[in-house]
Amino acid sequence: ERRVPAVVLSSTSLYCVSPPNVVGTVALEVSFNGIDYTSSSIEFSYYAILATLPSSGPLEGGTVVSFVGAGFVESSTIRCRFGSYILTATYVSSNLITCTAPGSDSTKTVILGISINGQQFSTAPTTYFLYYEEVDITSLTPTAGSVSGGSVLSIATSGLSDSVQAKYLNAKCLFTVDGESGVSVS
């Protein structure tokens, strides 16, 4: 049991601030004298964000970001935040909420967050999203290799500034055959 102060706003409403807790659902009751509590058993759910993936995307937006966590509940008020932009999010499961990144006018890092109630936003330990400029491949060496794989490819790109190169810890190469995804290589 945890008791926290409440503020009476009117004869029909009051508010209190939820104390820290573990993921899960608790019953909420109120008292006007500090001793006698209601017996309504109204439920309040705690959730946690454990990770956000991916942590970067192009300036034009459109990257689907996954908020992985625990205790998410389905609600019509689920929102996500990319810096100052607040957008409608998609509830997938009690462990996953997704949101599509809006576009950005410049290369920058913004804070991410989600809200189940559409008001207070929660963040995770790594809740930043890096917007980067579109990158094009300018050269590839070598341009051919054995069918058994193993060729070490040197790829030159344009558009990737030196200041953000170190943040691309999840870079991958995608090989396609006639427009179909082939092998994804780290």
Rosetta blueprint (number, residue, H / E / L):
1 E L
2 R L
3 R L
4 V L
5 P L
6 A E
7 V E
8 V E
9 L E
10 S E
11 S L
12 T L
13 S E
14 L E
15 Y E
16 C E
17 V L
18 S L
19 P L
20 P L
21 N L
22 V L
23 V L
24 G E
25 T E
26 V E
27 A E
28 L E
29 E L
30 V L
31 S E
32 F L
33 N L
34 G L
35 I L
36 D L
37 Y E
38 T L
39 S L
40 S L
41 S L
42 I E
43 E E
44 F E
45 S E
46 Y E
47 Y L
48 A E
49 I E
50 L E
51 A E
52 T E
53 L E
54 P L
55 S L
56 S E
57 G E
58 P E
59 L L
60 E L
61 G L
62 G L
63 T L
64 V E
65 V E
66 S E
67 F E
68 V E
69 G E
70 A E
71 G L
72 F L
73 V L
74 E L
75 S L
76 S L
77 T L
78 I L
79 R E
80 C E
81 R E
82 F E
83 G L
84 S L
85 Y E
86 I E
87 L E
88 T E
89 A L
90 T E
91 Y E
92 V E
93 S E
94 S L
95 N L
96 L E
97 I E
98 T E
99 C E
100 T E
101 A L
102 P L
103 G L
104 S L
105 D L
106 S L
107 T L
108 K E
109 T E
110 V E
111 I E
112 L E
113 G E
114 I E
115 S E
116 I L
117 N L
118 G L
119 Q L
120 Q L
121 F L
122 S E
123 T L
124 A L
125 P L
126 T L
127 T L
128 Y E
129 F E
130 L E
131 Y E
132 Y E
133 E L
134 E L
135 V L
136 D E
137 I E
138 T E
139 S E
140 L E
141 T E
142 P L
143 T L
144 A L
145 G L
146 S L
147 V L
148 S L
149 G L
150 G L
151 S L
152 V L
153 L L
154 S E
155 I E
156 A E
157 T E
158 S E
159 G L
160 L L
161 S L
162 D H
163 S H
164 V H
165 Q H
166 A L
167 K L
168 Y L
169 L L
170 N L
171 A L
172 K L
173 C E
174 L E
175 F E
176 T E
177 V E
178 D L
179 G L
180 E E
181 S E
182 G E
183 V E
184 S E
185 V E
186 S L
